Structures are given as structure tokens and as C-alpha cells.
Amino acid sequence: MNAHTAPPRKPQTDPEMDQLALRNVMGQFATGVTVITTLGPDGAPVGMAANSFASVSLDPPLILWSIGLKAHSLPAFRGHGGFAINILCEDSKDLALNFARPSEDKFAGVVWRSGYARVPVLDSAAAVLQCRTEQRLPGGDHEIYIGRVMDFHQREKSPLLFHKGKFAKMGEFL
Ligand SMILES: Cc1cc2nc3c(=O)[nH]c(=O)nc-3n(C[C@H](O)[C@H](O)[C@H](O)COP(=O)(O)O)c2cc1C
């Protein structure tokens, strides 16, 4: 029996839910890729790759994303009142990978400038939303951040995509 003929999984809500299977299902949802940045308490730039970003509201302009409670960057996001969503372009896979693992030196060789609330804004991003943290909400093993967009800009660049655990480029518009 292959994946196409397998019967639907019976709904599982117990704590023993198959986390790998759940992760695979989530991977069916293709997303863009962002690096979300802020400033650490020592004034050093902090950032991590994230694809949990979503638009929430236009009026007021609100977005959300979530960060794992084990992320090393979490104290910096908790301590600073702002962050920037840097939406990556298709040639930034290595940049994404660099920001997807803990390191003291993620910003080495990365061109950035200070934006709203002195938060780092990446030069190579396809688009940037600079935000003020409006709310931090519990979200299981993640913390959900709701931000108010204070400034934004974009460039004519194709976005980097993420699907089924792999990076991808845009195919064709339908
Ligand atoms: C495409 C992609 C998307 C990711 N999205 C998120 C996310 O939305 N939230 C999160 O907490 N981690 C996410 N991660 C994992 C973090 O980038 C990773 O745990 C990173 O090491 C966190 O850095 P830190 O521990 O230095 O804070 C993602 C990783 C990749 C490759």
C-alpha cells in the first residue's frame, strides 16, 4: 500500500500523537522563509529562520509568528520591544540555513542596517516588515508574537520557498 492508497488516519488527539506524521502534514503547507531579527540586551544583532509568519490584520496592521521555547534567541525577543520580519529571496538558501542553527556568529558576513527600534534589517531581503511587539501569547511549546507593522519595504525579487522540509523556488503562476 503506498501513500496514495493508504486509508485516512483516524483523528488523534492524545499525547501520543505521532509527532513526525504531524510534522509531515504541516510540511504540505508551502510557505516562504523569513529571518526574524531583533537586538540582544548587549546590543548585538539576534536572528533566526522562521516560516511560522502570517498576516493577521490590515487595520490595524498586525502580523504573527511563533518561536520555540528552546530557541536561544527567545530571551532577546522577550526583552526587546521590536523585531523585523525579513522575507528571504530565492538565492538566500545558505542564509536561511545559517539562521536555522544556534551560533554566536550568525551575522558574520551578513549585510544589515539598523531599522525601527535599532532592529537589524537584512540588505538582501525580498521584503521587510518592521514591527513593534504588541502581544506575546502562550502557544504550547512555542510563544506566539503578534506585531504591529511600523514600516515596510520590498524589492522586485522572487521569494525563497519551503515545502516538505525542503527549500524551493517559485515555479509558475497559475
Ligand atoms: C525553514 C525553517 C523555518 C523555521 N521556522 C521556525 C519557526 O517559525 N519558529 C521557530 O521557533 N523555529 C523555526 N525554525 C527553526 C529555527 O530556525 C532554529 O531552531 C534555530 O536554531 C533557532 O535559532 P536559535 O536557537 O539561535 O534561536 C525554522 C527553521 C527552518 C529551516
The ligand as an SDF file (V2000), in Angstrom:
LIG
                    3D

 31 33  0  0  0  0  0  0  0  0999 V2000
   12.5010   26.9030    7.0260 C   0  0  0  0  0  0  0  0  0  0  0  0
   12.6090   26.9620    8.5300 C   0  0  0  0  0  0  0  0  0  0  0  0
   11.5810   27.5050    9.2600 C   0  0  0  0  0  0  0  0  0  0  0  0
   11.6510   27.5770   10.6570 C   0  0  0  0  0  0  0  0  0  0  0  0
   10.6270   28.1640   11.3380 N   0  0  0  0  0  0  0  0  0  0  0  0
   10.7100   28.3030   12.6730 C   0  0  0  0  0  0  0  0  0  0  0  0
    9.6870   28.9830   13.3810 C   0  0  0  0  0  0  0  0  0  0  0  0
    8.7300   29.5030   12.8170 O   0  0  0  0  0  0  0  0  0  0  0  0
    9.7940   29.0910   14.7370 N   0  0  0  0  0  0  0  0  0  0  0  0
   10.8700   28.5530   15.4000 C   0  0  0  0  0  0  0  0  0  0  0  0
   10.9310   28.6770   16.6380 O   0  0  0  0  0  0  0  0  0  0  0  0
   11.8720   27.9030   14.7440 N   0  0  0  0  0  0  0  0  0  0  0  0
   11.8180   27.7870   13.4130 C   0  0  0  0  0  0  0  0  0  0  0  0
   12.8210   27.1640   12.7310 N   0  0  0  0  0  0  0  0  0  0  0  0
   13.9590   26.6030   13.4720 C   0  0  0  0  0  0  0  0  0  0  0  0
   14.9220   27.6940   13.9620 C   0  0  0  0  0  0  0  0  0  0  0  0
   15.3940   28.4820   12.8830 O   0  0  0  0  0  0  0  0  0  0  0  0
   16.1000   27.0200   14.6770 C   0  0  0  0  0  0  0  0  0  0  0  0
   15.6150   26.3190   15.8010 O   0  0  0  0  0  0  0  0  0  0  0  0
   17.1830   27.9760   15.1040 C   0  0  0  0  0  0  0  0  0  0  0  0
   18.2600   27.2230   15.5860 O   0  0  0  0  0  0  0  0  0  0  0  0
   16.7760   28.9160   16.1800 C   0  0  0  0  0  0  0  0  0  0  0  0
   17.9350   29.6660   16.4780 O   0  0  0  0  0  0  0  0  0  0  0  0
   18.3720   29.9670   17.9530 P   0  0  0  0  0  0  0  0  0  0  0  0
   18.2950   28.6790   18.7430 O   0  0  0  0  0  0  0  0  0  0  0  0
   19.7410   30.5190   17.8070 O   0  0  0  0  0  0  0  0  0  0  0  0
   17.3870   30.9680   18.4670 O   0  0  0  0  0  0  0  0  0  0  0  0
   12.7860   27.0730   11.3330 C   0  0  0  0  0  0  0  0  0  0  0  0
   13.8320   26.5060   10.5870 C   0  0  0  0  0  0  0  0  0  0  0  0
   13.7370   26.4570    9.1980 C   0  0  0  0  0  0  0  0  0  0  0  0
   14.8810   25.8670    8.4070 C   0  0  0  0  0  0  0  0  0  0  0  0
  1  2  1  0
  2  3  1  0
  2 30  2  0
  3  4  2  0
  4  5  1  0
  4 28  1  0
  5  6  2  0
  6  7  1  0
  6 13  1  0
  7  8  2  0
  7  9  1  0
  9 10  1  0
 10 11  2  0
 10 12  1  0
 12 13  2  0
 13 14  1  0
 14 15  1  0
 14 28  1  0
 15 16  1  0
 16 17  1  0
 16 18  1  0
 18 19  1  0
 18 20  1  0
 20 21  1  0
 20 22  1  0
 22 23  1  0
 23 24  1  0
 24 25  2  0
 24 26  1  0
 24 27  1  0
 28 29  2  0
 29 30  1  0
 30 31  1  0
M  END
$$$$
